[in-house]
Amino acid sequence: MNTFKIVPLPKSFAQKIRTTMTDDFGGEVVEQLATGLGPCRVSLKPFERNVDKRLLLKHSPFEIENAYNQPGPVFINAADVEEYSDIYRFPPEIKANKKSFPLSLIGYSKAQQMVLTRLVGDADVDELISEIFAENAHVEYLHARNAQACCFICKIERV
């Protein structure tokens, strides 16, 4: 039984960014050759260093303006890519590379208040997500973030 689903940034959002080259805060989007693995927040696939072109922009994954609204840098592929579609499991390429993608999971309430944080470490991220939702009814959704850079990777919703 599926207990969660992965929510990448929508393809329509990425298309708007590629067309306007302006982020939602009015900032200029920067195109660059990938020097790191990313990942792309639409496809949730790592970038190929020195091959893929990526766009750097400021993004906030929140809907409510409050103290926990953490806008920050994210990357999307400069090319048109498909949204991550295997939504009932965490992206395997990110999950498998714990060195490049150290993960933290941050839980939020319906009112968008931070109510839980967990470092994934050596745990299986899919199992940890299911455990968090099973044991914490007050957690409405999670954000997966890079535990070192703190940047947003994707949203995770209950199903």
C-alpha positions, 0 to 999 in steps of 0.5 A: 500500500502506498503511504506517500507520493513524491511531488516534483516541481511541475513541468509547467513551472519550469516552462514558465521559468525557461520562457521568462528567465525570471524567478517568482521573486523577480530575480534573474535566472542564471543558465550554467553548465552543471558543475554538480549533480543537482538534482533537477527539481522537475525530473529529480534526476542528477545532472551530468557534470560538464554536460547538462545545462541547468538553470539556477533560480530562487524558489519557495516551496511554500504557499503561506507567508510565515517564518518557515517560508524558506526561499532558496536556490534550486536547479532545473534542467535548461532542457525540457524534461519530464516530471518525475513519474515514479511518484510512490517511491523516492527517486532511486538515483538520489536515494542510492547516492548518500554521499552526494545527496545527504538527506533530511526530511522536514515535516510541516503541519496544515498551517505550514508550521515545522513540526518534525525534522529527521536526518535520513543518514543510512536509513532507507528513505522510503521506509523512513517517510512511511514511518514518519507519516504512520507515527505523526498524524500532525505531519501534513507533508514533508520536504526532502532537503539536502542535509548539507546545503539545506536546499529544497529537493521535493515535496512528499505528501500523504496518500 
